[in-house]
Amino acid sequence: MARGKSVVLETISFGNQTQAHAFFKEMLNRYIPGEIVSPEDSTHLAELFKRHPSYSSKVGPGVNYFEVMPEKFGSQCFCAVLLDGTKEGFSYKKCVTQKGD
């Protein structure tokens, strides 16, 4: 991973990807699965989500809110709850690096 690349969002900027990873990891760990992400955190998360390599297919009709959902092996991830009620889990790491699988 290119650690020297800055990550610039509309709401917050990071000097490199390591700082962005740390910020969003800490955010994710403040929540438990099923919990809705706070409005303040959602502001940053919405901007980060736009960087996901599959954003255009994941965003569908638009995001209603964000929550945290359980993931494999006891971990968790962010989830966009769309306006039509469907849920799209996504990796903040993919959003930071803008790289797919």
C-alpha angles and dihedrals in degrees: 000000000000102000094184095063113107120227112217120187128174090252105034140008133212127201091224143000093261090062092048091049091051093048095051094039089055089047092051092049092055089070137062123219111283094026119126115236114245119255091248094052090042090060091062093037093054090055092046091049089060088066094060111119089232097039097125092056095038098050094060111164092355138280120289096182143323128251138170119253133190116261134192122301096019096300128119139217141194118269129199111216104208128216090256091055097253119131127226117192116205140181117243086204092062089048092052095047095032089219127129127223 
